[in-house]
Amino acid sequence: MNIKLIRIGTSQGIRIPKPIIEQCKIEDELDLRVEGKTIILQPIKKARENWERYAKKAVAEYPEADIDDVLGDEDFADWQW
């Protein structure tokens, strides 16, 4: 797909077509990096994006498990919330 640069103030940018935004599940921020002469844009993954799904799966598979047995005396001070 060829796209044109558009002027945004003293910078330039691109418009990303809506179908691509939906396909890539882009919300409001992207990770941008340059490798050689290639620009790479990626959606930013949320730290706990799939936790709810995995927690429900774990409860379904191990209904007798207790979270305290798993985490024990875990110190949550270092966790990023």
C-alpha positions as CSV (number, residue, x, y, z in Angstrom):
1,M,0.0,0.0,0.0
2,N,1.4,3.4,-1.0
3,I,0.5,6.4,1.2
4,K,1.5,10.0,1.1
5,L,3.0,12.1,3.9
6,I,0.9,14.9,5.2
7,R,2.1,18.1,6.8
8,I,1.3,18.5,10.5
9,G,2.7,21.8,11.6
10,T,6.5,21.7,11.0
11,S,6.4,17.8,11.0
12,Q,5.0,15.2,8.6
13,G,2.8,12.2,9.3
14,I,0.7,9.5,7.8
15,R,-3.0,8.6,7.9
16,I,-3.6,5.0,8.9
17,P,-6.7,3.6,7.2
18,K,-9.5,2.5,9.6
19,P,-9.5,-1.2,8.5
20,I,-5.8,-1.4,9.4
21,I,-6.4,0.2,12.8
22,E,-9.1,-2.3,13.5
23,Q,-7.1,-5.3,12.2
24,C,-4.1,-4.4,14.3
25,K,-6.3,-3.5,17.3
26,I,-4.7,-0.1,17.7
27,E,-6.2,2.1,20.4
28,D,-4.6,5.5,21.1
29,E,-0.8,4.8,21.3
30,L,1.7,3.1,19.2
31,D,5.3,1.9,19.7
32,L,7.5,3.4,17.0
33,R,11.0,2.3,16.2
34,V,13.4,2.5,13.3
35,E,15.5,-0.4,12.1
36,G,17.8,0.6,9.4
37,K,15.6,2.5,6.9
38,T,12.4,0.7,8.1
39,I,9.8,2.4,10.3
40,I,8.0,-0.1,12.5
41,L,4.7,0.8,14.3
42,Q,3.1,-1.6,16.7
43,P,0.2,-1.4,19.1
44,I,1.3,-1.1,22.7
45,K,0.4,-4.2,24.7
46,K,-1.2,-3.6,28.0
47,A,0.6,-5.1,31.0
48,R,-2.3,-7.4,32.0
49,E,-4.2,-7.6,28.8
50,N,-5.2,-11.2,29.0
51,W,-5.3,-11.7,32.8
52,E,-9.1,-11.9,33.0
53,R,-9.3,-14.6,30.4
54,Y,-6.5,-16.6,32.0
55,A,-8.0,-16.2,35.5
56,K,-11.4,-17.5,34.3
57,K,-9.7,-20.5,32.6
58,A,-7.7,-21.3,35.7
59,V,-10.8,-21.2,38.0
60,A,-12.6,-23.5,35.5
61,E,-9.7,-26.0,35.4
62,Y,-8.8,-25.8,39.1
63,P,-11.9,-24.8,41.1
64,E,-10.4,-26.1,44.4
65,A,-7.2,-23.9,44.1
66,D,-6.7,-21.0,46.4
67,I,-4.9,-17.9,45.2
68,D,-3.0,-17.7,48.5
69,D,-1.6,-21.1,47.8
70,V,-0.3,-19.8,44.5
71,L,1.0,-16.4,45.6
72,G,1.9,-17.3,49.2
73,D,3.7,-14.4,50.8
74,E,4.3,-12.5,47.5
75,D,5.4,-8.9,48.0
76,F,3.4,-6.8,45.6
77,A,5.4,-3.6,46.2
78,D,7.5,-4.2,43.0
79,W,4.4,-4.9,40.8
80,Q,3.5,-2.3,38.2
81,W,-0.2,-1.4,38.5
